[in-house]
Amino acid sequence: MVATRLLVVEDEPDIAEVLQFNLERAGFSVAVERRGDTALEAIRRRPPDLVILDLMLPGLDGLELARLLKRDPATSGLPLVMLTAKGEELDRIVGLELGADDYVTKPFSPRELAVRVRTVLRRSAPAQA
């Protein structure tokens, strides 16, 4: 069985390392991009099963990246989990209105994040006939 492929878009090396380690331990295959613009290129080349997206990124911020992904028919159905320090109500509303399937604020629990990722993947999976 092929592991579910996640793309973590996070510019903070320590957080990216914690995410990659814990998500791989939870059974996912994890790639990391540190910039929004390179993440967009990677997603267009080979879309992952889900993207975990920070909002404050160099190159292209997370909100604009989410907007571009949701606007493109090839990636519009790609599940997004926003993981960010921006935890104000307005930030969460904007993220969810842009198409995020979940919104997690930092600091976060890696175990809870893995469960949230599984939940989003379960909800976005095609219905079994």
Rosetta silent file (secondary structure, phi, psi, omega in degrees, C-alpha in Angstrom):
SEQUENCE: MVATRLLVVEDEPDIAEVLQFNLERAGFSVAVERRGDTALEAIRRRPPDLVILDLMLPGLDGLELARLLKRDPATSGLPLVMLTAKGEELDRIVGLELGADDYVTKPFSPRELAVRVRTVLRRSAPAQA
SCORE:     score description
SCORE:     0.000 S_00000001
   1 L     0.000  135.240 -178.485    0.000    0.000    0.000 S_00000001
   2 L   -83.698  134.379  179.575    1.329    3.443   -0.951 S_00000001
   3 L   -68.261  146.160  175.781    1.592    5.992    1.876 S_00000001
   4 L   -64.546  131.181 -176.009   -0.559    9.090    1.651 S_00000001
   5 E   -92.910  122.587  177.506    1.580   11.932    0.285 S_00000001
   6 E  -113.693  145.517  170.564    1.602   15.192    2.231 S_00000001
   7 E  -116.181  120.599  175.590    3.296   18.444    1.328 S_00000001
   8 E   -97.151  123.866  177.898    4.249   20.633    4.271 S_00000001
   9 E  -112.063   99.884 -172.263    4.785   24.263    3.288 S_00000001
  10 L  -149.239  124.348 -176.962    6.617   25.802    6.238 S_00000001
  11 L   -87.286  -15.622 -179.603    9.549   28.232    6.215 S_00000001
  12 L   -84.313  110.593 -173.765   10.608   27.720    9.847 S_00000001
  13 H   -55.153  -42.000 -178.253   13.151   24.826    9.745 S_00000001
  14 H   -64.109  -42.166  179.903   12.510   23.601   13.314 S_00000001
  15 H   -68.366  -42.075  178.593    8.743   23.448   12.800 S_00000001
  16 H   -59.374  -41.070 -179.844    9.144   21.788    9.383 S_00000001
  17 H   -65.652  -44.086  178.048   11.401   19.141   10.962 S_00000001
  18 H   -61.646  -44.320  178.963    8.930   18.445   13.801 S_00000001
  19 H   -61.653  -50.197 -177.802    6.079   18.178   11.305 S_00000001
  20 H   -60.227  -46.975 -178.665    7.969   15.870    8.971 S_00000001
  21 H   -59.664  -51.075 -175.235    9.166   13.598   11.778 S_00000001
  22 H   -70.609  -37.692  179.319    5.762   13.262   13.463 S_00000001
  23 H   -71.267  -36.371  175.216    3.731   12.903   10.272 S_00000001
  24 H   -65.896  -38.929  177.113    6.108   10.254    8.910 S_00000001
  25 H   -63.073  -29.882  178.618    5.839    8.446   12.247 S_00000001
  26 L   -81.884    0.037  173.737    2.051    8.559   11.789 S_00000001
  27 L   103.075    6.589  179.898    2.488    6.720    8.457 S_00000001
  28 L   -93.699  155.291  169.085    2.462    9.538    5.909 S_00000001
  29 E   -93.482  126.701 -170.874    4.986   10.245    3.172 S_00000001
  30 E  -125.584  128.697  170.566    6.070   13.863    3.708 S_00000001
  31 E  -113.877  152.966 -178.557    7.796   16.397    1.468 S_00000001
  32 E  -125.471  134.369  169.960    8.677   19.915    2.664 S_00000001
  33 E  -121.675  141.199 -176.078    8.794   23.176    0.763 S_00000001
  34 L  -103.391   -4.496 -179.417   10.009   26.334    2.497 S_00000001
  35 L  -132.172  147.898  179.328    8.636   28.935    0.051 S_00000001
  36 H   -66.272  -39.171 -178.049    5.175   29.519   -1.351 S_00000001
  37 H   -68.838  -40.289  178.044    6.341   29.917   -4.947 S_00000001
  38 H   -71.682  -30.797  176.189    8.359   26.684   -4.976 S_00000001
  39 H   -64.117  -42.213  178.925    5.475   24.902   -3.263 S_00000001
  40 H   -60.107  -44.315  177.929    3.144   25.988   -6.072 S_00000001
  41 H   -61.850  -44.716 -179.777    5.573   24.583   -8.654 S_00000001
  42 H   -62.814  -40.498 -179.738    5.912   21.300   -6.725 S_00000001
  43 H   -66.860  -41.163  179.639    2.136   20.940   -6.418 S_00000001
  44 H   -67.646  -34.513  178.674    1.607   21.584  -10.122 S_00000001
  45 H   -69.074  -47.459 -176.090    4.323   19.044  -11.019 S_00000001
  46 L  -150.949   90.563 -176.495    3.028   16.283   -8.740 S_00000001
  47 L   -59.696  132.353  175.469    0.000   17.090   -6.588 S_00000001
  48 L   -77.718  179.255  176.659    0.146   15.574   -3.101 S_00000001
  49 L   -80.705  -23.456 -179.443   -2.879   14.058   -1.359 S_00000001
  50 E  -162.224  148.718  177.653   -3.013   16.994    1.086 S_00000001
  51 E  -117.089  131.548  170.466   -1.153   20.250    1.770 S_00000001
  52 E  -103.936  119.175 -165.007   -0.307   21.588    5.230 S_00000001
  53 E  -125.086  120.711  169.829    0.177   25.287    4.658 S_00000001
  54 L   -76.808  156.242 -179.445    1.703   28.055    6.750 S_00000001
  55 L   -93.375  -37.982 -177.180    0.390   31.528    5.927 S_00000001
  56 L   -93.853   97.874 -175.333    3.485   33.666    6.413 S_00000001
  57 L  -130.508  151.291  171.497    5.886   32.436    3.728 S_00000001
  58 L   -76.652  157.911  175.172    8.586   33.961    1.540 S_00000001
  59 L    85.803  -53.145 -179.275    8.049   34.090   -2.209 S_00000001
  60 L  -159.829  120.450 -175.911    4.267   33.745   -2.119 S_00000001
  61 L   -71.560  162.141 -174.698    2.231   33.943    1.070 S_00000001
  62 H   -62.018  -35.623  178.995   -0.017   31.076    2.102 S_00000001
  63 H   -65.510  -42.474  179.104   -3.283   32.919    1.473 S_00000001
  64 H   -68.326  -38.431  176.660   -2.283   33.711   -2.105 S_00000001
  65 H   -60.953  -46.200  178.262   -1.057   30.145   -2.609 S_00000001
  66 H   -60.257  -43.600  179.769   -4.402   28.812   -1.348 S_00000001
  67 H   -59.371  -45.762 -179.532   -6.253   31.242   -3.627 S_00000001
  68 H   -65.127  -41.383  179.879   -4.252   30.091   -6.676 S_00000001
  69 H   -64.823  -42.101 -177.466   -4.739   26.405   -5.861 S_00000001
  70 H   -74.099  -23.422  179.608   -8.497   26.754   -5.388 S_00000001
  71 H   -80.675  -24.189 -176.601   -8.852   28.787   -8.590 S_00000001
  72 L   -88.985  121.084 -178.770   -7.082   26.175  -10.748 S_00000001
  73 L   -56.187  -29.417 -179.442   -9.367   23.274  -11.802 S_00000001
  74 L   -70.278  -23.616 -176.671   -6.397   20.867  -11.623 S_00000001
  75 L  -125.488    3.554 -174.470   -5.843   21.602   -7.908 S_00000001
  76 L   -62.331  -26.964  179.906   -9.175   23.007   -6.715 S_00000001
  77 L   -92.272    2.282 -178.627  -10.093   19.777   -4.925 S_00000001
  78 L   -67.373  120.804  179.572   -6.744   19.457   -3.150 S_00000001
  79 L   -64.997  137.108  179.646   -7.341   19.308    0.618 S_00000001
  80 E  -124.013  131.771  170.258   -5.652   22.127    2.567 S_00000001
  81 E  -117.827  116.747  178.053   -4.907   22.331    6.269 S_00000001
  82 E   -85.107  132.884  179.875   -3.657   25.755    7.310 S_00000001
  83 E  -128.912  107.692 -169.618   -1.133   25.701   10.149 S_00000001
  84 E  -151.775  159.586  174.923   -0.248   29.182   11.288 S_00000001
  85 L   -79.442  -12.932 -178.845    0.480   31.534   14.151 S_00000001
  86 L   -79.324   96.790 -172.067   -2.290   33.809   12.833 S_00000001
  87 L  -111.098    7.695  178.801   -5.068   32.741   15.183 S_00000001
  88 L   -67.564  154.689 -178.739   -7.440   35.689   15.256 S_00000001
  89 H   -54.065  -45.044 -178.780  -11.037   35.015   14.287 S_00000001
  90 H   -60.906  -40.672  178.180  -10.726   37.068   11.090 S_00000001
  91 H   -60.969  -45.799  179.698   -7.616   35.101   10.031 S_00000001
  92 H   -63.177  -42.619  179.996   -9.441   31.790   10.551 S_00000001
  93 H   -62.240  -46.952 -179.688  -12.502   33.028    8.651 S_00000001
  94 H   -60.829  -45.570  179.873  -10.419   34.231    5.697 S_00000001
  95 H   -60.086  -45.658 -179.946   -8.504   30.941    5.571 S_00000001
  96 H   -68.692  -37.845  178.033  -11.647   28.836    5.661 S_00000001
  97 H   -67.363  -27.466  176.891  -13.409   31.038    3.109 S_00000001
  98 L   -75.932   -8.491  176.120  -10.439   30.608    0.756 S_00000001
  99 L   116.168    6.960  176.417  -11.051   26.873    0.844 S_00000001
 100 L   -63.811  139.796  178.410   -9.027   25.504    3.755 S_00000001
 101 L   -86.311  -19.920  175.072  -10.485   22.241    5.031 S_00000001
 102 E  -157.975  160.984 -176.478   -9.129   22.866    8.523 S_00000001
 103 E  -139.504  115.568 -177.332   -7.274   25.632   10.348 S_00000001
 104 E  -118.347  132.736 -179.717   -4.796   24.848   13.132 S_00000001
 105 E   -99.080  149.299  175.087   -3.007   27.526   15.135 S_00000001
 106 L   -86.630  144.512   -4.495    0.547   27.404   16.471 S_00000001
 107 L   -67.754  156.139 -174.277    1.580   26.200   18.953 S_00000001
 108 L  -136.499  162.680  174.150    0.027   22.880   17.990 S_00000001
 109 L   -95.455  120.793  178.552    0.003   19.244   19.028 S_00000001
 110 H   -58.522  -37.041  179.145    1.664   17.043   16.371 S_00000001
 111 H   -66.522  -43.049  178.062   -0.592   14.126   17.353 S_00000001
 112 H   -64.086  -40.230  179.060   -3.726   16.252   17.032 S_00000001
 113 H   -60.770  -43.650  178.914   -2.532   17.560   13.669 S_00000001
 114 H   -59.905  -40.527  178.399   -2.054   13.981   12.384 S_00000001
 115 H   -66.911  -41.557  178.249   -5.620   13.143   13.462 S_00000001
 116 H   -63.186  -39.467  177.611   -6.964   16.289   11.796 S_00000001
 117 H   -61.593  -46.741  178.350   -5.100   15.371    8.584 S_00000001
 118 H   -60.120  -40.028  179.834   -6.662   11.894    8.644 S_00000001
 119 H   -64.413  -45.342  178.935  -10.100   13.429    9.214 S_00000001
 120 H   -63.046  -42.764  179.497   -9.746   15.838    6.287 S_00000001
 121 H   -63.305  -39.988  179.224   -8.509   13.009    4.046 S_00000001
 122 H   -64.122  -42.903  179.609  -11.445   10.820    5.082 S_00000001
 123 H   -68.316  -31.825 -176.059  -13.942   13.617    4.332 S_00000001
 124 H   -91.220   -7.542  179.786  -12.354   14.416    0.966 S_00000001
 125 L   -68.838  143.871  177.582  -12.049   10.793   -0.219 S_00000001
 126 L   -61.939  144.422 -179.992  -14.438    9.763   -2.970 S_00000001
 127 L   -64.113  137.973  177.616  -17.435    7.824   -1.646 S_00000001
 128 L   -81.392  132.663 -177.674  -17.072    4.058   -1.935 S_00000001
 129 L   -79.184    0.000    0.000  -19.782    2.446   -4.057 S_00000001
